[in-house]
Amino acid sequence: MKLLAVENLFYLILLVLSKGFVYGDQGCTEKFMELSQVTYRAQYTSASAPGRTWDDKLRALQEYQFNCSSTNVTSLILGIDVRRATGSINLFPSVRVYRPNSNDPGKYDLVTGSERTIYYSTSNVSTSGVFEYPLNPPIPVMSGEVVAIVQPREEESVVRIYYIEGVSGISFSSSKEISIDSDEIDLGDTPITNELILVYPVTDGHCVNSANSINAMAIRNYFLTVQRSGAINDRRQYLYPEIVFSCNGSLTKWIYGGMNHNNMNNNSPELQIWRQLGPNNYNKIGSSLVNANTMIGTNLYEFIPQTPLQFQEGDIFGVHIPQTGQSVFSLYEQRGNGPLNERVNGDADNPYSTITQALVTDSNNDFPLVTVEVSISLASTSVVSSSSTSPVISTTSVITTSTMISSTVVSITLSNALSILFILYHSS
């Protein structure tokens, strides 16, 4: 076994170093909203179509025909509203499959074992605007079978599935509302065609046919039209305990949506990093006043701290919003479909530095239009390479019948914060 070439050593070093930078929605910042969604929601703040839900009924999706003899539904693309679960809001929708009754045309029987519950919570909401729910295990389906969606009582549901009425050029076929307890359903009546239900079944064999060419992207795009965004409530100190950093590193840029008022006021929203020290005990370890915004798109801005803000795994994102009439900038949030919103009780005219009281959980789980760029801290990394100039830590040799195999361990320090351990193997 020969020594690796020197040029391969440098390649490996560059490869390791390239893992040290994380931008936007990647790596340890995956709980922040993705940049693409921040950009879209900042530009399009109003809902162009009202999203509607149904109540305690089943709807069969006759729009989708399976054109393979057999396949599996592996996931669902959804347009949904995810709310905070409480004692009285604790129900979830589900998906089922019905099979044609060979003895009674128009009637369909429930396929035993086909039902899957659609679970979402504030901790796993979509950061990209796409809700794709994996079905585990997948649901086997055959040609002629039909997918149906069960929506429990609307006021008690954590997850509510949307439909849009009267979409121009779309005649989406679905059943009338049917009792959710039905093991047999009658689809002999003329289907409803003016309600686009925001559900698309993804199969492993691309076996879904839609007369209206409805696909996953179409459902996502229509779903975007029912969401909206606007200014975060003022005089509030918010923490978002489910928007956390999952590594150690430094924050180099904030990117966010909002409105610059271009006035002479001195107050600005403050973007913050918090560390929980114990129950009801938080310490702010970094923050940026967004008073020197650089506009990079429609209602889209960035702010680069003069000194990167350090964070550790588990640190929490927070924000302070001053009184609207005294602020130079309004920070936006997506209405609903976000993580838990917790805040200091009462009005907060100034940003907090420490919090030593129980936080109030808002009934709304809105999603701030904020994402970040960070640089992560690298721990020691082991790679196979060679060097003749680094200090040797240890050398071992093993003699076989025909070959002596040696390994040499060396340490290379690339910076004060980063050392890389190399293990060298060679034979003679």
N, C-alpha and C positions, 0 to 999 in steps of 0.2 A: 504494500500500500504506500503510494508516494505522497510526499507533502503537497498540499494545495499550493498553487501558484500565488505569488504576492498580489497580483491583480485581483484574484478571487477574494483575498482578504479584504481589500478595500471595497469590493462589491458587497461583501457581507456586512461590513460596517455601515455602508450607505443604506443597505436594506433594513438594518436594525434601526438606524436613525430615522428613516422614513416613517416608521411606525410611531414616532413621537409626536406627531401633529394630528390633531383631530379638528375637523371643521363641521360646524353646524349640527346636523342630525346624526352624526356618526358616533360610534364608540360610547364614551362615558357620558354623553349629553343626550342620549336617546329619549329622555322624558320631556325635553323641550319640544315645542312645535317645530316641525321641519321648515326649512327656509322656503320651499315652494309653497307651502300652505300659508306661512306668514305673508309672503308676497301677494298671494291671491286674495286673502281675506282683508289685507290692508287696502287693496285697490277696489274690491267689490264688497262694500259694507252692508248693502241692503239685500234682503231676500227678494228675488224676482218671481218666485212662485211659492205659494203657501203650502207647507208640508202638512198633510193630514194623516190621522191615524184612525184605526177602527178599534172596536171595543168588544172583548170577550167573544170573538168569533174566529172562524177558520175561513181562509180564502185559498182556493185552488188556482194555481198559475198555469192555465191552459195555453198561455203564450208560448211556453217552452215545450218543444217536442224533442224527444231523444231519438236521434237517427242512427244509433248503433243497436245491435241486438242486445247487448249488455254493456254496462259501464259502471263507474262509480262517481257519485257526487262527492268531491273532495273538500269543497269549501263553498261559502256563500259570499257574494259581494252585496253589501247592504247599505241602504240609506236609513239611518236610525237616529234616535235620540236616546242617549245614555244619561241617566239621572243618578243622583246619589241615593244609595240604598238606605232605607230607614226601617223602623218596625212596621210601618204601614205601606211602604213601597218595597216590595220584595219578590215580585213575580217576573218571569222571563218568558219570552216567546219561544216557539219551537218550530222545527221543520219536520214534515212527514211525507211519506210516499203512498200513493193510492194506486191500485191495480184494477184494470177493467174487469168487470164481472162478466164472464163468458156466457152466462145464462140470462143476463138482464141488461140489454144494451142501455147505455147512458149511466149505469150505476158503477161505482168504483168502491173497492174494498181496501181498508187499511192494510198495508203490508206489515206484518208483525215484526217488531224489532227495528223499524225504520225511523222512529222518532228520535231527534236530537235536540236538546235544549240549547238555546243561544244565550250564553252567559257573557255579559260585559259588566265592567265596573269602572269607577273613576280611576282605578289604578292601571287599566289597560286600554284606555281610550286611544283612538287613532291620532297620531301626531302628523299624519300626512293628508288627512281628509278621505282616506280610503279605509273602509271597514271591511276586511276580508276575514271571515270567521272560519277557521279550519274545522272540519268535521272528523272527529276521532272516536271511533273508526269511521271511515267513509261509508256512505249509504249506497248499496248496490241498487241500480235501477235498470229496467229493460225498456225496450221500445214499446210505446203505448201507455206507459205509466205516467203519472202526473205528480208534480211536487206541490205541496200545500203548506201554507204558513199559518200557525196558530198564534193569535195575539190575545193574551189574557186581559183582564180588566185594565183599561187604560190608566186610570188614576192610581192603580196599585203596581204598575209595571216599571221596573228599573229600565228595561229596554223597550222602546216603542218603535215599530217599523212604519216608515212614511210611505204615503202614496201621493201623487200629484194628479189633480183633476184637469182634464181638458188640454192635454199637451198637443199642440198643433202638429198634424201629420202622423201621430201615433195612435193606433187602435190596439192597445194592449189588452189581450183576452184574459179575463179572470172570472172566477165564479162569483156569484152573489155571496153574501155572508151566510155561513153555515155554522150550526152548533159545534162547539169545540169538542164535544163528547162523541161525535159521530164516527163510528167504525165503518159505516157505509155512507157515501155521499152520492147525490144525484147531480150529474152534470149534463142532463138532457136539455135543460133550458138554454136559451140564447145567452152567451156570456156577456159580461159587462166589458165594454171596450173603451171607456173614457176615463179610466183610472190607472195610471202607470204606477204599479207597485214596485218599490225600489229594492228589488231582490233579483239576483242573477245566480243560478247554480253553475259552478265550475266543475267540469268533469275531467277525468284523467285521459279521456280519448277525444276531447274536443267534439263531443257528440250532441251539443245543444243546438237546436235550430229555432230561430225566432222569425216570424213573418215580418216583424218590424226592424229586423237586424239589431235587436237589443243585445248588447254585450257588456262585459265588465266595465269598459271605459264609459259607455253610455250611462250606466247606473251611477258611476262616480260623478260624471259631469252634471247629471240632473240633480244629484244630491247636493252638489255645491250651490245650486240655485235656491235651495230652501234654507240655507244657513245665512246668518248675518253676523256683523260685528259692530262694535261701538266703543265709546269711551268707558274706561273702568270707573266705578263709583269713586267720588272724590272724598278727601279727608279720611283715608283708610290706610292702615298698615296691614298689608297682606303677607302671609306665608303660604307656600304651596308645598306641603310635606310630601307630595308624590312627584314633584319635579326636583329630582336629586341628581347630584353628580355621582357617578359610579366608579370614579378613579381619582387619583391625585394629579394635580396639575395647576395650570394658570390660565385665567381667562384673558384673552387678548382683544376680543371685540364683541360688542353687543349689536344685534340687528333686531329692529322692532318696527311695528306699525303704529301709526298715530297721526296726529294733526298738529303742525307747528302754527301757533297763533300769531307769530311775528309781532308780539307786543312788548311792552317795556317792563313786564312783571319779572320779579326776581325768583319766584318759586318754580321748581321743576320736579317731575317725578324722579324717584331714586330707585335704580335697579340694584338689588342687594344679594349677597351671599350670607347665609346664616348657618350656624353650627349649634346643634342641640346638645346641651351639656347634661341634661337630665329632664325629668318630668316637669313641664311648664317652666323650662329654663333654657333660653336661647341667647346666643351672643352673635351680633353682627360682625363678621370678620372681613368684609369687603363690600364696597358699594361704589356706584357711579351716578352722579347727577347728570341727567341727559340735557345739559344746557349748551352743548356745542355740537348739535346734530349735523351730520352730513347727509343730505338727501340722495338716495340711490335708486329711487323708483317712486311710483305714485303712492303717497302716504307711507313710504318706506324709508327708514333712516338707519344710520349706523353711528356708533360711538366707540372710539378706541381709547381706553384708559391710558394715561401717560405711563403708569406703571402697571403691568399685568396684575390681576387680582388672583391671589393664591387660594386654592381650595383643596379639600380632602374628600375622599370617598365618604358619601353620606351627607355632605353639606347640602343645604336646602336653598332654593330660589325664593326670593321675596321681593316686594315692591311697596314703596310708599307713594301715594297719590295725594298731592296737595289740593287745596280748594280750587275748583275750576276757574273761578273768576280771578284768581291770583297766580295762575300758572301760565308759563310760556308754551306749554306743550301738553296735549292730551294723549295718553297712552291707550291703545285699543286692546280689546279682547274679543275673542269669538264667543258668541252667546251660546252657552251649553256645550255638551260633549267634551268637557274638560276634566281636569283632576279636581281633587278636593280644594276648596277655597277656605282657608282659615285666616282669621284676622283678630287683631286686638279689639276688645270690646269698646264701643264708643267711638267718638271722633278722634282722629289723630292729625292734628294740625302740622306736626313736625315728625320727621322720621325717627323711629326708635333705634337705639344702639343695643339695648338689652331688653329682653322680655322675660318677666318672672311671674306671669299669670296664665291662667287657663285661656286658651284661644277659643273664639267662637267660630263654629263651622257654618258657613253660609248655606242657605238652601239651594242656591244656584251653584253649579259647578262649571263656571266659565273658564276660558282658556286664553291667557295673555298671549298677544302676538309678539313673542320674544323668542329669539334663538341666539346662539352664541358660537364663537370660534374659540377654541382652547388649544393649548399645548400640554400634552400629558407628560408626567414624570416617568422616566424609565428605570426599572429595577435592573439589577445585574442580569446579564443575559449570557447563556452558554452557547457557543457555536463551534464548529470544527474549522480550524484554520491554522496558520503558521506565522511565526515571526521570529527573527533572529536577534532583535534588539530589545525585547521586553524582558523584564526581570523574571527569572524562572522561580516558580513556587515549589514545584516538585517534579521529579522524574522517576518513572518506574519502567522496568523491562521484564519481559517474559520470554524465555528461550524455549522454542518448540524443537521438533526433530530437525527442521531444516531452516527455520526462520526465527530471528529475534524481533519481536514486536515491542516498540517503545512508545510510551505516551508521556508528553511533557505538558505541564499546566503552566500557563503564563497569564499575567494580568496586564491589561492595557487601560490606562486612564485617559479618557477622551475629554473630560471636563471635571470640574469639582464635584458635579452631581452624578457622573456616569462612569462606571468602570465596567469593562467587558472581560469575561473570563474565556480564554481560549484553551481548548484541549487539542494537542497535536498528536497525530498518530503517524508512525512511519515504520517501515520494515527494512531489514537488512539481511 
